[in-house]
Amino acid sequence: MHPFLKALGVVSTVVQDSPHKIFIGGLPNYLNEDQIKELLSSFGTLKAFNLVKDSATSLSKGYAFCEYIDHNKTDNAIAGLNGMQLGEKKLIVQRASVGAKNAQPSQLAVNVPGLELPQTAGVLTEVLCLMNMVTPEELMDDDEYEDIVEDVKEECQKYGLVRSLEIPRPYEGKIVPGTGKIFVEFMNVVEAKKAQEALSGRKFANRVVMTQYYNPEKYHHRDF
């Protein structure tokens, strides 16, 4: 970065590969760049920051890279941020070079989402829980409920065979456990993973979808 821009406090959007480049994974999709930068800046002044976005939708892919001006802040930031709970997700923060060992730079972007998967979506199972897609009000209307069931099933069948689908809804005006969440059981974990990767961060009725794998035993006992 040009010294003049540095003096003005301008944060570069290009994070050069170096031992001080930090990977931040597991970012909730609803956080925007300014909010993430604000969180990172609490540990030191940023030299560069880049939130990785989907080129087609411009939505956050849930991970970013940054570098601090003072490299002594790197370890403090990693220690302070790694494992931090943000909503349903936990941050994975580490030096980018840790995840890039034995990988070509061009492969890094492909490998990175896999790094965050265990911490953000939970242990891989054939049951996927979709959140932030429906509201209790939408589920109370019978016709609207049927439409939602059909829409979700149709969308999920693009990624595999849907064995079963549960959308808990209010009963006699009372909220039941799991209301607002959608549970989809696929034939196997491969199909569930495909759906998780495709649906996480997507928009449904102008809401950003969040995903999490769910315990099959709890699901079959309707323990939502």
N, C-alpha and C positions, 0 to 999 in steps of 0.2 A: 504494500500500500504506500502511496505517496506520503511523505512526511507531513505535507500541508493538510491532507485529509485526516491523517492520524491526529494532528493537533486540534482539528475541529471536532474530534470525537466521532467521526463517521465510521460505522461498522461495515467492513467489507462483506459482500455476499459470497465471496469465493474463499473457501477454507482450504488452504494448501495442505497437501500431504506432508506431515511431519510427526515427530514423536509426541508433539503437544496437541495434535488434532483429537478432539473428543467426540465420541459417538453418543448420542442421546436417543434411546429407543423407548417404545411403550408410551409415547405421547398421546393423550386423548385427542381425538380429531377436532373437538370443539375449541381447543386452545389455538389462538392465532399467533402470528409471529411476534407481535409486541408483547403478549403475555408470556411467551416462552423466553424471550430475551430478558424480560424483567426478572423472571425466576433465575436465569443464569447469571444475570448481572449482580445478584445479591452476593455472589462469591468473588466478584472482581470485574474489571472493565473488559468488555469484549473487543477483540481485535477483528474477528470475523465470525459470521453466523450464517448458516444456510438450512432452512427448513425444506425437506424434500417433499415435492408435491407431484401428484399425478398429472401428467402432461395433458390428458384429455379433459379432466374435470377441475383441475387446479385445487383439488382438495388435498389436505395434508396426508402423507402416507404414514404418519405416526412416528417418524424419526428425523433427526436433524444432526448437524455437525457444528462444532464451534471451536474457537481458539481464544485464549485470553492473552491480553497484552503482556501481563506479568506471568511468565510460565510457572512461577512458584505457586500460583493459584490453582493450577491444573489438578493436583492431587487432592487439595481441599474440596474443590467442586465435585470431583468424582466421589469422594468419601461422603460428602453431604447430600448428594442427589441420588446416588445409586440405591435402589430399593424404596425410594420415596413413593408413597401411595398417592395417586391422583385419581379420584373417582374409583372406577372399577379396575384401574390399571396401576402397575408398579413400574417406575422408571428403571431402565437399564442404562447405566452411564459408565463408560470405560474409554480408555484410549482407543482410537479407531484402529491403530496398528495391531491391537490384540485380536480383533476380528478379521483383520486383513492378512494375517500370517498365511503364507503359502497361496495367497490369492493375488491375481493380477488386479491392478486398479480398476479395470473395466468390469471385473466380476464383483466388486465390492457391493455395488448397489443391489445386485441380485442376492448376495449372501446375507446382507444386513437384516431384511425382514425376518429371516429364520432365527436370527439371534434373539429377537425380542419375543418370539412366539410363546415359549414356555411361561414366561413371566406375565404376559399380557392376557393371553387367552386361556391360560390354565393348562392342565394336563390334557393331552389330545384324547378325545373320546368320539364316539359316533353321534353324540347328542350335542347340538349347537343351540345356545341360548342367544336370541337376538333382542337387543335392548334399544330403547329410544325410538321405536317404530310406531307404537300405538299408545293411545291414552285411554284411561278408564271410560271416559265419555263416549268415545268411538265404539267401544266394545259393548255398550249397553243396548244399542239399537240392533235388533236381530238381523235386519237386512244388511246393515253395514258390517256386522260381525262376519256374516257369511261371505261378503265380498272380500274382507281382509284375509280370511282363511284361504279363499281361492287364489288371491293375488300372491300370498306368501308361498303357497304350495307350487304355483306355476313358476315363480322365480327360483325356488330352491331346487326344482326338478331339472333345472339347467345344469346342476352340478352333480346330480346323482339321483338314485331312487329314494324317494321319501317314504320311509317305513311307517312313520306316524308323526302327527303334528298336534301340539297342545297350545292353546292360547287361553290361559285362565282369564275369566271375566267376572265383573261384579255380579253377585247373586243377591237378588231382592234389595238392590241399592247398596249392598255392603261390599267393600273391597276384600277380595279373597287373596291368600298368599300367591305371589307370582303375577298378579295383575300388572299389565304394562310390559310383560316379557312374553316372548314367543319361543317355544321349545320345538326344535325340529330334530327328529331321529332319522339318520341316514342308515344305509345298509352296512357301511363300514367307515373307519376313521379317515380313509383316503378321500372319500366323497365329502365328509364333514370338513376336512381341512381345505378342500377346494372351495367349498362354500364360504368358509370363514375368511379366506384370503380375498375372495371376490366381493363379499358383502360388507366387510368391515370398512367403515368410512364412506360407504355409499349413502345416497340420499333417498329417503322414503317419505313421501308427503312432507317434503321440505325439512325433514329431521335427519341428522347424521346418525347412521346406524352404528351401534357398538356391539361387539360380539364376545362370547365367552363359551368355552366348552363346559358341558355340564355332566355331572355324575349320572351314568345310566341307571344305577340302582335307585337313586333318589327320584329320577325321572319316572321310572316304572311304578314307584310307590306314590307318585303324584306329590312328592315332597318338594314343593316349589318355594 
